[in-house]
Amino acid sequence: MAIEIIQPRQRVERVRHTLYFERIAERGSGFALSCDEHGKLLGDQYATAAEREARAAELRADAAFDAPVIQTYRHTYVEPAVGRCSCGCKVALPDPLSNECEDCGRWYNMMGQSKINPHGELARALDAEGSY
C-alpha cells in the first residue's frame, strides 16, 4: 500500500555571486563581497546602496588589488518528496528505506510504499534467525 505523494521530490539549485578582490603583492589572498550577477554589491555590508557603491569604487581604484572578478557559486541539492499517511499526517521521504510517520508509526520507503517497521518484532525475529 502506498501513500499519496503531495509534493514530489525535486532538485533545487541555489546560485550566489561574489565580487572577489585579489591582492597583487600576495596572490591567492584577498576578500570577496556578496554581489549580483553584474557585480553590484548586495546585503548589509554597508548601510545604504550609495555606501556600497562608494566602497566598491574605492576598492576598484585601490592599486593594491587587481581588478575585481565576479565569482559564481552553484549549490544543488534534492528536496525529498512529502506524502500523506493514511492517518492524515504529512511524512517527509528523504531516506531510501526508512521514513516513519510521527503520528501513527507507519513506515515508508522514499517512493511512498508501505513497509514493515525495521525495529519491530517481525524485523527482530527475522534478524535473529539470519534471514533479514
For each residue, the residues with C-beta under 8 A, 3 or more apart:
1: 86 113 114
2: 108 111 112 113 114
3: 83 84 85 86 91 108 112 114
4: 83 84 112
5: 8 81 82 83 112
6: 82 83 84 90
7: 10 81 82
8: 5 81
9: 78 79 80 81 93 110
10: 7 78 79
11: 76 77 78 79
12: 76 77 78 79
13: 74 75 76
14: 74 75 76
15: 72 73 74 75
16: 34 72 73 75
17: 34 35 36 37 39 70 71 72 73
18: 32 33 34 35 70 71 73
19: 32 33 34 35 39 41 56 68 69 70 71
20: 30 31 32 68 69 70 71
21: 30 31 32 33 59 62 65 66 68
22: 27 28 29 30 65 66 69
23: 26 27 29 30 64 65 66
24: 27 63 64 65 66
25: 64
26: 23 29
27: 22 23 24
28: 22
29: 22 23 26
30: 20 21 22 23 65
31: 20 21
32: 18 19 20 21 71
33: 18 19 21 41 43 45 56
34: 16 17 18 19 41 42 43 45
35: 17 18 19 38 39 40 41 42 70
36: 17 39 40 42
37: 17 70 72
38: 35 70
39: 17 19 35 36 56 68 70
40: 35 36 52 53
41: 19 33 34 35 45 46 52 53 55 56
42: 34 35 36 45 52
43: 33 34
44: 47
45: 33 34 41 42 52 55
46: 41 51 52 55
47: 44 51
48: 51 52
49: 52 53
50: 53 54
51: 46 47 48 54 55
52: 40 41 42 45 46 48 49 55 56
53: 40 41 49 50 56 57
54: 50 51 57 58
55: 41 45 46 51 52 58 59
56: 19 33 39 41 52 53 59 60 68
57: 53 54 60 61
58: 54 55 61 62
59: 21 55 56 62 65 68
60: 56 57 67 68
61: 57 58
62: 21 58 59 65
63: 24
64: 23 24 25
65: 21 22 23 24 30 59 62 68
66: 21 22 23 24 69
67: 60
68: 19 20 21 39 56 59 60 65
69: 19 20 22 66
70: 17 18 19 20 35 37 38 39
71: 17 18 19 20 32
72: 15 16 17 37
73: 15 16 17 18
74: 13 14 15
75: 13 14 15 16
76: 11 12 13 14
77: 11 12
78: 9 10 11 12
79: 9 10 11 12
80: 9 92 93 94 110
81: 5 7 8 9 92 93 110 112
82: 5 6 7 90 91 92 93
83: 3 4 5 6 90 91 93 108 112
84: 3 4 6 88 89 90 91
85: 3 88 89 90 91 101 103 104 106 108
86: 1 3 104 106
87: 101 103 104 106
88: 84 85 103
89: 84 85 101 102 103 104
90: 6 82 83 84 85
91: 3 82 83 84 85 99 100 101 102 108
92: 80 81 82 99
93: 9 80 81 82 83 99 108 109 110 111 112
94: 80 99 110
95: 98 99 109 110
96: 109 110
97: 109 110 115 118
98: 95 107 109 115 118
99: 91 92 93 94 95 107 108 109 110
100: 91 105 106 107 108 117
101: 85 87 89 91 104 105 106 107 108
102: 89 91
103: 85 87 88 89
104: 85 86 87 89 101
105: 100 101 117
106: 85 86 87 100 101 114
107: 98 99 100 101 114 115 116 117 118
108: 2 3 83 85 91 93 99 100 101 112 113 114 115
109: 93 95 96 97 98 99 112 113 115
110: 9 80 81 93 94 95 96 97 99
111: 2 93
112: 2 3 4 5 81 83 93 108 109
113: 1 2 108 109
114: 1 2 3 106 107 108
115: 97 98 107 108 109 118
116: 107 120 122 123
117: 100 105 107 120 122 123
118: 97 98 107 115 123
119: 123 124
120: 116 117 123 124
121: 124 125
122: 116 117 125 126
123: 116 117 118 119 120 126 127 132
124: 119 120 121 127 128
125: 121 122 128 129
126: 122 123 129 131 132
127: 123 124 130 132
128: 124 125
129: 125 126 132
130: 127
131: 126
132: 123 126 127 129
